[in-house]
């Protein structure tokens, strides 16, 4: 229905100009727009009532008391404003006994509300109020609570007596007040039920049929949750109130005569109304008035996320259209879809041929998705937001932008947004969010951005942290300094600081720093110290009480590593290497795990890094049983780096020094090919 609405508008803007010659309703009203009542209907059996959601351009009175609806004969019809003042949208209901064109007049600063407003008997209106103190134990108490909670957070037309999340405020607390006209299909005894996590009440024609007071769990079985009532077929007024302080979701159900159980009261049972479509604004003096409209297109509310996709359309035709969405982003499309990462009220400016229309737009999840696959929606959102300028976004918005881009595998955009969030001071709220710092570190590390990876380590150290987190961050820093930047002395000092500051902390990261120092001793030429350190790390009782801070695996590590490598599962392969070194630190003395790292980086086409690892493997043991493999794979790396003389020299060395190796034949083939 929503999509069709905007298609109609896009076509209707052109043709509606022909109606500007119609007589003006009243000279005191400077503005009007056309309302089109057609076949677009919401709900069940149609009533002669239409609703229109109207952009006000910020020019209507408080409460839209200046709204007047006039039919095609120039006569005012009964109307009432359902919602106004929450942004520059207003919802108006009006008598619409026939299809066709109506006019909505507004902008009269001196106008008061019509003396005889319409009392619509169609549709569902949802009102959300702030939650006051206490828990209601009766219908009278909930009414008193509503009176003491005068802050109305929002009103909207709603499909049925069901709310999945609060569209106007906190998802954890508030008061829903829903009013509806429901068409009951037959005479008979009806049962009623409410499914909610907290206090809910339902009245039919002023009679209380669901009385479920206090704070409680939805699974609690209470007779008050189900009542029966004798009703005649036809329309009945239904009021449904849900007061919640934990989770704002509720659903009203019924059991019709002859039914075996309860079912949700469907949309088709709600008294139907016409959905009036709107035309561009007209000025009484004939001047061009820049004009635009918008509506919520899609959101992630059902997934517990606060992002909102909003469809905008320029109603005034012009050669140049520019949008400023109020969050630092702009567009030059006539009808753009814009994603707001955070809920809020945004001042949106649409410039049409040099003239500006400025309206406040409330962006907040409303109904959730429309059946579209989650992954597809994530990709669509990421395609829109990936290049948003982060300067105008809050730290939380930058963090959410990073999450969406990461899910859509836009990793460069994700890194940029994470960095912006943390540079703006975003502090992870829990352990799950903290893991994204680790993820950012790994993205920088694997992307060769080593200074940026160290920045992440330093950022963690500046945050409020425990000893184990600090020791972890220093180990991460040492990994970059030695493994990737080959700065042995700097890495040694970093690991020394772990032992100096956190030697008594109950964390495996202290042992990890000690193992690293054993390898650094070997690299610096002090093999006796390396043997002593790594042997002690492996066997001494003080190092054998591990806390589980390091993720280790069991089994044959080399075999598992090979399987992971063949499958291209590089994270699993590296996990096997680290686990092997963790449980048997003395393996570092053989160079075998450094050789395995070299193979892994070779597979990832990180050729320079693979050469560094192969050199370290030879430094640990130049006469190891796998030396032939080291020289062969070093030659492969040089070949890929287009350093062919070095590649030839190494292939020749494999042939000469390892004639019995099964790689000698392959080396000969390679050498012949390179010649």
C-alpha positions, 0 to 999 in steps of 0.5 A: 500500500505504501509503495503504491501511494508514492507511485500515485503521487509521482504521477499525480503531481503533474496533473493536479496543477489543473485544479489550481483555478478552483475557487478558494474556500476562504481568504483567511487560509493561505495554503491548501493541498489536494486530497485524493480519495480512491480505491486505496483502503485499510481494514475491512468493511469500508466506512465513508471516512478517509484518513490523510497523512499530510506534511504541514511545512511547519505552517499549521497551528498548534494541534493543526486547529486550522485544518479545514477539508472542503469537497469538490462542491466547495463545501466544508466537510466534518474532519478531525485531527488525529495526530499533530505536533510530533513532527511536521506530519499531521493525520486528519480524518474527514467525511468522504462519502464518495471518491474523488478530490477534496481540498485541505486548507491550512496556514490560518494563524487565527483559526480555532478547531471546528466546533463540530469535529468528526467522530470517526468510526473506522480504523485503529488509533495508537497513542503512546504515553510516558509511564508514570509511577506504580503498577495499575491494579484495575481499569480505574487505576490505569485511567488515573495513571494515564491522567497522571502521565500527560506526556503523549509521545506519539499517535498513529494509525495502526493496522490492528490491536497488536504492537510489537515494539514501541514506535514512539519511545522506550521499548522497555516502558510506556503506556499503549492506548488503542481505540478501534471500531471492530465489526463483529461478524455474527451474534453470539458469545465472544471470548476475549484475551490479551497476550502481554508481558504486563498489565493490560485491559480491554473494553468493548462498548465500555464493558471490561472484558480483559482485566489483567493488572499489575506487573507479571509474566505473559505465561502467568495463567489468570482467569482475568485474562479471558472473559466472555461477552454476548454481542450482536453482529455489527460495529462495536467500540474497542479500547485496549490498554497495555501498561508495560515496564519490561517489554512493550509488546501486546496482542488482543485476541478473540474467540468467535462463536463456534471457534475452538480457540482464540485467534488475533483479532484480524485486520479485516475485522477493523472498520475500514477507511479510505487512505487519501493520497495527497497532492502538492501544496498551493498558495492562494497568491499563486506563488511556487511553494517548495514541498515534499513528503516522506514516510517510513519505508522499512526498519529493523525494529523487529530485530531490536535495532533502531535504524529506519529507512525513510522514503522522501519525495519532492512534490514540487517539480523543479530542475534541481533538487537537493536534500539535506537530511539533517544528519550530515548526508545529502542527495540530489535524487528526486525521491531518495530513500535515506536511512537514519541510523539513530531515532530522533527528529531531524530537520530536513531541507529540500531545495528545489530550484533555489527555494527551500522547504524545511520540515522536521521528520521523526525517524523511528522504527514503526512496523518492522520489515515487510517480509524481506529477507534479513540479509537482503535488507542488511545489504540494501541498508549498507549500500545506502549508508556505507559512505555517510560522512561520520563527522555529523554522526554521534559515536553510537551512530558510527558504531551502528554504521560499522556493524551494518557495513561489517554484516554486509562485508563492506569491511573498509567502510566498517573499519572507517566507521568503527574508528570514528566511533572510538575516536569520538569516545564510544565505550563498548557497553558489554563484552559482546561490543568489546569484541568489536575492538578485537575485530577492528584490530584483526581487520587492521592487522590482516589488511597490513595497517599495522600502525592502526592495529597498534592504535586499537591496542592503545585505545583499549589501554586508555579505556577503563579495563581489568588486568586481563584486558590490559595484558591482552592489549599489550600482547596484541601490541607485541604481536604487531611489533614482532610478527608483522613489523619485525621490531624485536626490541619494541616487542620485548619491552611490551612483553616485559611491561606485562610481566612487570605490571600484571605478573600476579593477575589471574590471566593467561595473557601473562603466560603468553607474554612470557612465551613470547619473550622466550622466542625473542631471546632466541631471535636475539641470539640467546638460545640458552635463555630461550630454551630455559624460558620456553621449557619453564613456560611449558613445565613449571607449575606456576605456568600450568594453571590456566584460566581460559583466557586463551582459546585452545584446541585439542588434537593433532594440530599439524593435521588439523592445520593442514585440513583447515589450510586446504579448505581455505579456512585460515582462521582455523589454521592459525588457531591450530598454530597458536594452540600448539605453541600455547600447550607446547611452547618449546615447539618454537625452538624447532621453527615449525610453527613459524614455517606453518605461518609462512605456508598460511600467509603464502596461501593468503598471497601475503608473500612478504609476510610469508618470507619473514616467517620462513626466515624465522623458521630457519633462524630457529633451526636451519637444519630442520627436517622440513628445511627443504620445504622452507626453501621451496616455499620461499622460492614460490614467494619470490616467484610471485613477487616477480623476484625471479633471480632469487626464486631460481637460486632457491629452486636450485638449492632445493635440487642441489642440497635436498636431492632425495626430497619429493620437492626436488622434482617440482623444483626442477620443473619450476626452474626449467619453466623460469628459464 
